[in-house]
Amino acid sequence: MCKALWLNGLRSVALFCLAACALTASSDSHCSADIGGSTGNEAVSNKDWPTGAETVFNFQGRIAFWEGPPLGGGQWHAECRGNAKQLSEILAAFDRMDAKNKRIVVHNGVGQSFWLNPSHDPAKVDAAKIDWSFMVWSKPHWERLIGPKKTRDKNDAALEPLSQIDIYTGGSVTWSDVTVPKSLTVVDRRK
């Protein structure tokens, strides 16, 4: 119950911030509120990301990106479409990224772009389909908002911001055709 209320509250704050963005957005769709983004795949410069993250973030098949969370920022999301070959190339670049805390999460179904359909409007579901998303933190924001777990071993990956790729296997990606570098952690949530 508390978790549901918290999630509904977070969704309300996110929708409020998106509405503020819509009212104050400039011609390139970026905005100055705590949550902002854009459609398309125009390159985004490094925002204090780990070395190599720009390559993953600026994939040619990115359909949208956004920065959150509300009231803090620094967590960047690239929402992408592509096939298994393209995803394999992205995973190889992700593996080369200079970050200690990297994870891949595999899901059933088709992903949905938060930026293209934040209110889950049924009329926008098809236009908001994605095959994967990439999340990366700006380290200074992460340190301010979340910070490392002080009680853990100093070599623990949790002392670093998490970078994650969520993969959806119900669209253009056939999971068995994807090449995953052995050094990456994969969490399979297809149950």
Backbone as JSON, one array per atom type, in Angstrom:
{
  "sequence": "MCKALWLNGLRSVALFCLAACALTASSDSHCSADIGGSTGNEAVSNKDWPTGAETVFNFQGRIAFWEGPPLGGGQWHAECRGNAKQLSEILAAFDRMDAKNKRIVVHNGVGQSFWLNPSHDPAKVDAAKIDWSFMVWSKPHWERLIGPKKTRDKNDAALEPLSQIDIYTGGSVTWSDVTVPKSLTVVDRRK",
  "N": [[0.82, -1.19, 0.0], [1.85, 1.31, 0.93], [4.0, 1.5, -0.83], [2.64, 1.66, -3.28], [1.31, 4.1, -2.97], [3.53, 5.8, -2.76], [4.68, 5.41, -5.33], [2.57, 6.4, -6.93], [2.59, 9.05, -6.05], [5.17, 9.84, -6.88], [4.81, 9.54, -9.65], [2.88, 11.53, -10.04], [4.37, 13.84, -9.41], [6.27, 13.66, -11.45], [4.63, 13.93, -13.72], [3.66, 16.51, -13.26], [6.06, 17.95, -13.51], [6.64, 17.38, -16.18], [4.5, 18.68, -17.39], [5.16, 21.29, -16.71], [7.46, 21.49, -18.21], [6.37, 21.36, -20.78], [5.1, 23.78, -20.91], [7.2, 25.56, -20.76], [9.1, 24.9, -22.59], [11.8, 25.2, -24.94], [12.51, 25.7, -28.46], [13.94, 23.39, -29.13], [12.95, 21.37, -27.6], [14.08, 20.84, -25.13], [14.09, 21.46, -21.61], [14.03, 23.57, -18.68], [13.19, 22.63, -16.27], [13.2, 20.23, -13.55], [12.92, 17.78, -14.75], [13.42, 16.76, -17.96], [13.73, 16.51, -21.53], [13.85, 15.09, -24.86], [12.68, 14.26, -28.16], [13.86, 11.99, -30.7], [17.23, 11.51, -32.09], [19.33, 13.3, -31.81], [22.63, 14.13, -30.95], [23.67, 14.01, -27.56], [25.65, 15.73, -25.32], [28.31, 14.66, -23.1], [27.35, 14.38, -19.78], [28.79, 14.49, -17.29], [29.0, 11.75, -17.23], [30.1, 8.27, -17.06], [33.16, 7.46, -18.81], [32.71, 6.61, -22.16], [29.97, 6.31, -22.09], [28.58, 8.09, -23.7], [28.63, 7.0, -26.28], [26.9, 4.8, -26.06], [24.55, 6.1, -25.23], [23.97, 7.86, -27.34], [23.04, 6.36, -29.52], [22.03, 5.63, -32.85], [19.41, 4.71, -33.17], [17.94, 5.79, -31.14], [14.93, 7.0, -29.87], [13.96, 8.79, -28.11], [14.86, 10.79, -25.23], [15.37, 11.4, -21.76], [15.82, 13.27, -18.7], [15.86, 12.73, -15.28], [15.73, 12.23, -11.75], [12.6, 13.8, -10.78], [13.02, 16.87, -9.02], [15.81, 16.94, -8.66], [17.42, 15.61, -10.67], [19.92, 14.35, -13.04], [19.85, 11.64, -13.61], [19.94, 9.96, -16.48], [18.11, 8.89, -19.33], [17.98, 6.92, -22.19], [15.9, 6.03, -24.77], [15.28, 3.41, -26.92], [15.05, 1.91, -30.23], [15.61, -1.05, -32.09], [17.4, -3.87, -33.56], [18.54, -7.27, -32.84], [21.25, -7.44, -33.65], [22.1, -4.74, -33.63], [21.65, -4.2, -30.94], [23.48, -5.97, -29.78], [25.87, -4.72, -30.52], [25.6, -2.36, -29.06], [25.65, -3.44, -26.47], [28.29, -4.37, -26.41], [29.64, -1.91, -26.47], [28.66, -0.89, -24.08], [29.83, -2.68, -22.3], [32.49, -1.89, -22.56], [32.4, 0.57, -21.4], [33.52, 2.84, -18.9], [32.71, 2.05, -16.07], [31.93, 0.77, -12.89], [29.63, -0.39, -11.91], [27.45, -2.01, -13.55], [24.56, -3.2, -15.25], [22.36, -5.49, -16.89], [18.98, -5.86, -17.64], [16.51, -8.11, -18.47], [13.38, -8.25, -20.02], [10.04, -9.55, -20.57], [7.76, -8.89, -23.31], [6.96, -5.67, -24.84], [8.74, -2.69, -24.53], [7.91, 0.57, -23.19], [8.12, 3.96, -23.98], [8.8, 6.35, -21.61], [9.04, 9.08, -22.04], [7.63, 9.58, -24.44], [5.08, 8.73, -23.86], [4.0, 9.44, -21.14], [1.69, 9.34, -19.6], [0.52, 6.95, -20.09], [-1.32, 6.72, -22.22], [-3.63, 5.01, -24.16], [-3.88, 5.54, -26.91], [-1.37, 6.32, -27.68], [0.34, 4.2, -27.41], [1.44, 2.5, -29.46], [3.16, 4.28, -30.84], [4.99, 4.75, -28.85], [6.55, 2.51, -28.45], [9.42, 0.67, -27.44], [12.59, -1.04, -27.74], [14.76, -1.27, -26.07], [16.14, 0.39, -23.19], [18.48, 2.73, -21.91], [20.06, 3.63, -18.97], [21.86, 6.05, -17.24], [23.85, 7.62, -14.76], [24.72, 10.98, -13.89], [27.56, 11.46, -12.2], [28.12, 13.46, -10.1], [25.49, 14.3, -9.46], [24.34, 11.88, -8.61], [25.91, 11.35, -6.35], [25.1, 13.43, -4.7], [22.29, 13.03, -4.47], [21.85, 10.29, -3.9], [24.23, 8.8, -3.24], [27.05, 6.83, -2.12], [26.74, 3.66, -0.44], [27.63, 3.82, 2.73], [28.3, 1.82, 4.5], [29.35, -0.34, 3.17], [31.95, -2.39, 1.68], [34.81, -0.69, 0.45], [35.53, -1.36, -2.13], [33.28, -2.26, -3.3], [30.87, -2.42, -5.9], [28.54, -0.98, -5.53], [29.28, 1.4, -4.52], [29.47, 3.06, -6.58], [27.66, 4.84, -9.14], [24.8, 3.24, -10.6], [24.65, 1.92, -13.87], [22.45, 1.0, -16.39], [20.94, -1.25, -18.71], [17.81, -1.88, -19.95], [16.14, -4.45, -21.48], [13.72, -5.41, -23.85], [11.95, -8.15, -24.92], [9.81, -8.59, -26.61], [9.45, -7.31, -29.0], [11.31, -6.06, -31.57], [13.64, -7.35, -30.89], [15.19, -10.43, -30.7], [15.99, -12.44, -28.17], [17.69, -14.69, -28.13], [19.36, -14.2, -30.25], [21.05, -12.22, -29.46], [24.24, -11.05, -28.55], [25.92, -11.18, -25.61], [28.38, -9.67, -23.73], [30.56, -11.54, -21.63], [31.36, -10.45, -19.19], [29.35, -8.85, -18.23], [26.62, -8.32, -15.97], [23.61, -10.06, -15.97], [20.19, -9.81, -15.42], [17.48, -11.75, -15.52], [14.21, -11.24, -16.04], [12.11, -12.49, -17.22], [9.58, -14.18, -16.63]],
  "CA": [[0.0, 0.0, 0.0], [2.73, 2.49, 0.99], [4.77, 1.56, -2.07], [1.74, 2.14, -4.33], [1.11, 5.54, -2.75], [4.79, 6.46, -3.12], [4.81, 5.41, -6.78], [1.58, 7.33, -7.47], [3.09, 10.38, -5.75], [6.29, 10.1, -7.78], [4.24, 9.72, -10.99], [2.24, 12.85, -10.07], [5.43, 14.85, -9.49], [6.85, 13.58, -12.79], [3.67, 14.52, -14.67], [3.67, 17.96, -13.03], [7.28, 18.49, -14.11], [6.48, 17.31, -17.64], [3.59, 19.76, -17.78], [5.95, 22.52, -16.63], [8.35, 21.49, -19.38], [5.58, 21.66, -21.97], [4.78, 25.2, -20.9], [8.39, 26.41, -20.82], [10.1, 24.31, -23.5], [12.3, 25.97, -26.06], [12.25, 25.07, -29.75], [14.57, 22.08, -29.27], [12.22, 20.49, -26.68], [14.72, 20.71, -23.83], [13.5, 22.43, -20.71], [14.86, 23.87, -17.53], [12.64, 22.01, -15.06], [14.01, 19.12, -13.05], [12.8, 16.65, -15.65], [13.36, 17.29, -19.31], [14.24, 15.61, -22.54], [13.52, 15.41, -26.23], [12.51, 13.13, -29.06], [14.88, 11.89, -31.73], [18.55, 11.0, -31.72], [20.38, 14.31, -31.84], [23.64, 13.81, -29.94], [23.67, 14.68, -26.26], [27.03, 15.73, -24.83], [28.54, 13.99, -21.83], [26.85, 15.14, -18.62], [29.5, 13.86, -16.17], [28.78, 10.31, -17.3], [31.34, 7.5, -17.2], [33.76, 7.45, -20.15], [32.11, 5.62, -23.05], [28.51, 6.33, -22.01], [28.04, 8.86, -24.83], [28.44, 6.08, -27.41], [25.68, 4.02, -25.8], [23.41, 7.02, -25.13], [23.69, 8.52, -28.63], [22.76, 5.36, -30.54], [21.21, 6.18, -33.95], [18.02, 4.27, -33.04], [17.28, 6.39, -29.98], [13.74, 7.75, -30.29], [13.7, 9.83, -27.11], [15.67, 10.73, -24.02], [14.92, 12.3, -20.69], [16.6, 13.33, -17.47], [15.11, 12.83, -14.04], [14.36, 12.22, -11.28], [12.11, 15.12, -10.4], [13.61, 17.5, -7.85], [17.22, 16.6, -8.47], [18.05, 15.36, -11.96], [21.18, 13.62, -13.12], [19.63, 10.28, -14.08], [19.63, 10.12, -17.89], [17.49, 7.72, -19.94], [17.88, 6.87, -23.65], [14.89, 5.04, -25.14], [15.77, 3.02, -28.25], [14.52, 0.82, -31.06], [16.64, -1.68, -32.9], [17.34, -5.32, -33.65], [19.51, -7.99, -32.02], [22.61, -7.08, -34.07], [22.38, -3.4, -33.12], [21.72, -4.3, -29.49], [24.76, -6.61, -29.46], [26.89, -3.68, -30.63], [25.41, -1.47, -27.9], [26.13, -4.15, -25.28], [29.75, -4.36, -26.46], [30.04, -0.56, -26.05], [28.31, -0.82, -22.66], [30.86, -3.45, -21.61], [33.73, -1.08, -22.58], [32.17, 1.79, -20.63], [34.31, 2.9, -17.68], [31.82, 2.09, -14.91], [32.04, -0.46, -12.11], [28.31, -0.92, -11.54], [26.66, -2.12, -14.79], [23.62, -4.31, -15.19], [21.38, -5.67, -17.97], [17.74, -6.48, -17.16], [15.75, -8.61, -19.61], [11.93, -8.29, -19.72], [9.1, -9.97, -21.61], [6.92, -7.83, -23.84], [7.5, -4.51, -25.54], [8.92, -1.56, -23.64], [7.18, 1.8, -23.48], [8.85, 5.19, -23.72], [8.23, 7.26, -20.63], [8.99, 10.43, -22.59], [6.62, 9.69, -25.49], [3.74, 8.41, -23.35], [4.11, 9.41, -19.68], [0.39, 9.1, -18.95], [0.04, 5.63, -20.54], [-2.47, 6.92, -23.1], [-3.73, 3.9, -25.12], [-3.73, 6.01, -28.29], [0.05, 6.58, -27.94], [1.12, 3.0, -27.09], [2.23, 2.05, -30.62], [4.22, 5.25, -31.12], [5.93, 4.78, -27.73], [7.23, 1.21, -28.3], [10.89, 0.65, -27.46], [13.2, -2.36, -27.59], [15.6, -1.19, -24.89], [16.46, 1.72, -22.66], [19.78, 2.84, -21.24], [20.04, 4.61, -17.88], [23.19, 6.37, -16.73], [23.85, 8.75, -13.83], [25.76, 11.98, -13.74], [28.11, 11.09, -10.89], [27.9, 14.46, -9.04], [24.08, 14.26, -9.04], [24.15, 10.64, -7.86], [26.54, 11.5, -5.04], [24.29, 14.35, -3.91], [20.95, 12.51, -4.23], [21.83, 8.92, -3.39], [25.5, 8.57, -2.59], [27.45, 5.44, -1.88], [26.38, 3.04, 0.83], [28.82, 4.0, 3.56], [28.59, 0.62, 5.28], [29.88, -1.4, 2.31], [33.37, -2.45, 1.35], [35.14, 0.41, -0.47], [35.67, -1.89, -3.49], [31.96, -2.7, -3.74], [30.35, -1.66, -7.05], [27.46, -0.1, -5.08], [29.84, 2.71, -4.21], [29.44, 3.79, -7.84], [26.3, 4.91, -9.72], [24.38, 2.15, -11.47], [24.3, 2.13, -15.28], [21.62, -0.16, -16.67], [20.19, -1.39, -19.95], [16.62, -2.72, -19.86], [15.87, -5.02, -22.81], [12.36, -5.96, -23.98], [12.07, -9.2, -25.93], [8.55, -8.8, -27.32], [9.38, -6.46, -30.19], [12.28, -6.33, -32.64], [14.82, -8.05, -30.37], [15.1, -11.85, -30.36], [17.02, -12.56, -27.16], [18.67, -15.73, -28.47], [20.27, -13.66, -31.26], [21.84, -11.14, -28.85], [25.53, -11.43, -27.98], [26.15, -10.45, -24.36], [29.73, -9.87, -23.18], [30.53, -12.38, -20.43], [31.64, -9.69, -17.96], [28.18, -8.08, -17.81], [25.62, -8.97, -15.14], [22.29, -10.1, -16.6], [19.08, -10.19, -14.57], [16.41, -12.18, -16.43], [12.9, -11.11, -15.39], [11.1, -13.08, -18.11], [8.96, -15.32, -15.94]],
  "C": [[0.87, 1.26, 0.0], [3.53, 2.64, -0.29], [3.92, 2.11, -3.21], [1.5, 3.64, -4.19], [2.35, 6.32, -3.14], [4.95, 6.54, -4.62], [3.82, 6.36, -7.43], [2.01, 8.78, -7.22], [4.23, 10.78, -6.66], [5.79, 10.34, -9.2], [3.59, 11.1, -11.1], [3.27, 13.97, -10.17], [6.03, 14.86, -10.88], [5.92, 14.21, -13.81], [3.6, 16.03, -14.51], [4.89, 18.59, -13.7], [7.21, 18.45, -15.63], [5.56, 18.42, -18.13], [4.33, 21.11, -17.73], [6.89, 22.62, -17.82], [7.58, 21.89, -20.63], [5.28, 23.16, -22.05], [6.01, 26.08, -21.11], [9.42, 25.93, -21.82], [10.52, 25.29, -24.59], [12.07, 25.18, -27.34], [12.89, 23.7, -29.9], [14.02, 21.05, -28.28], [12.94, 20.22, -25.37], [14.07, 21.72, -22.9], [14.33, 22.56, -19.45], [14.3, 23.31, -16.24], [13.51, 20.84, -14.66], [13.88, 17.85, -13.86], [12.62, 17.24, -17.04], [13.93, 16.29, -20.28], [13.83, 16.05, -23.92], [13.26, 14.12, -27.0], [13.67, 13.12, -30.05], [16.23, 11.45, -31.2], [19.67, 12.03, -31.91], [21.34, 14.05, -30.68], [23.49, 14.67, -28.69], [25.11, 14.6, -25.74], [27.12, 15.08, -23.45], [28.16, 14.91, -20.68], [27.47, 14.58, -17.34], [29.19, 12.37, -16.08], [30.13, 9.59, -17.3], [31.85, 7.56, -18.64], [33.14, 6.31, -20.96], [30.6, 5.64, -23.06], [27.88, 7.08, -23.18], [27.75, 7.96, -26.03], [27.16, 5.29, -27.26], [24.46, 4.93, -25.85], [23.0, 7.56, -26.5], [23.53, 7.54, -29.78], [21.79, 5.94, -31.58], [19.74, 5.8, -33.85], [17.32, 4.81, -31.81], [16.1, 7.22, -30.47], [13.41, 8.88, -29.32], [14.73, 9.71, -25.99], [15.05, 11.67, -23.0], [15.85, 12.21, -19.5], [15.66, 13.5, -16.3], [16.11, 12.59, -12.91], [13.9, 13.64, -10.96], [12.83, 15.59, -9.13], [15.05, 17.09, -7.61], [17.98, 16.4, -9.76], [19.3, 14.52, -11.88], [21.06, 12.17, -13.56], [19.1, 10.38, -15.51], [19.14, 8.81, -18.49], [17.44, 7.89, -21.46], [16.92, 5.74, -23.99], [15.06, 4.72, -26.62], [14.95, 1.92, -28.91], [15.66, 0.26, -31.88], [16.48, -3.19, -32.88], [18.45, -5.95, -32.81], [20.95, -7.62, -32.37], [23.0, -5.71, -33.5], [22.52, -3.43, -31.59], [23.04, -4.95, -29.06], [25.91, -5.61, -29.53], [26.82, -2.7, -29.46], [25.93, -2.14, -26.64], [27.66, -4.23, -25.24], [30.28, -2.99, -26.03], [29.77, -0.35, -24.56], [29.38, -1.53, -21.82], [32.17, -2.65, -21.52], [33.61, 0.21, -21.75], [32.91, 1.73, -19.3], [33.39, 3.12, -16.47], [31.9, 0.74, -14.2], [30.69, -1.16, -11.91], [27.39, -0.91, -12.77], [25.77, -3.35, -14.7], [22.73, -4.29, -16.44], [20.17, -6.36, -17.35], [16.9, -6.83, -18.38], [14.29, -8.79, -19.19], [11.18, -8.94, -20.87], [8.39, -8.73, -22.16], [7.69, -6.73, -24.54], [7.61, -3.38, -24.53], [8.12, -0.35, -24.1], [8.02, 3.01, -23.08], [8.12, 6.03, -22.7], [8.05, 8.65, -21.25], [7.87, 10.6, -23.61], [5.21, 9.42, -24.99], [3.76, 8.32, -21.82], [2.81, 9.09, -18.96], [-0.24, 7.77, -19.36], [-1.26, 5.72, -21.36], [-2.53, 5.78, -24.12], [-3.53, 4.32, -26.57], [-2.26, 6.23, -28.67], [0.93, 5.34, -27.75], [2.0, 2.56, -28.26], [3.39, 2.98, -30.92], [5.31, 5.26, -30.04], [6.68, 3.46, -27.53], [8.74, 1.37, -28.37], [11.37, -0.78, -27.27], [14.18, -2.4, -26.42], [15.73, 0.25, -24.44], [17.79, 1.63, -21.92], [19.67, 3.94, -20.2], [21.45, 4.79, -17.37], [23.07, 7.61, -15.84], [24.99, 9.72, -14.12], [26.3, 11.78, -12.32], [27.91, 12.17, -9.82], [26.45, 14.48, -8.55], [23.83, 13.03, -8.18], [24.73, 10.77, -6.46], [25.71, 12.4, -4.13], [22.94, 13.73, -3.53], [20.93, 11.15, -3.54], [23.09, 8.61, -2.6], [25.8, 7.11, -2.35], [26.95, 4.95, -0.53], [27.63, 3.03, 1.7], [29.23, 2.73, 4.3], [29.21, -0.5, 4.46], [31.39, -1.3, 2.14], [33.68, -1.38, 0.31], [35.35, -0.06, -1.9], [34.34, -2.35, -4.07], [31.46, -1.8, -4.88], [29.24, -0.7, -6.64], [27.97, 1.26, -4.63], [29.86, 3.6, -5.45], [28.0, 3.84, -8.35], [26.02, 3.71, -10.62], [24.14, 2.66, -12.89], [23.58, 0.87, -15.7], [21.01, -0.09, -18.06], [19.04, -2.35, -19.69], [16.26, -3.14, -21.27], [14.49, -5.67, -22.79], [12.33, -6.91, -25.18], [10.79, -9.45, -26.73], [8.41, -7.98, -28.59], [10.37, -6.91, -31.24], [13.51, -7.11, -32.19], [14.48, -9.5, -30.05], [16.28, -12.14, -29.44], [18.09, -13.59, -27.52], [19.67, -15.27, -29.54], [21.2, -12.57, -30.73], [23.13, -11.72, -28.28], [25.79, -10.54, -26.77], [27.58, -10.71, -23.89], [29.66, -10.59, -21.83], [30.73, -11.6, -19.13], [30.43, -8.91, -17.44], [27.22, -8.93, -16.98], [24.28, -8.89, -15.83], [21.27, -10.58, -15.57], [17.92, -10.5, -15.51], [15.08, -12.16, -15.67], [11.78, -11.65, -16.26], [10.54, -14.33, -17.43], [7.55, -15.5, -16.38]]
}
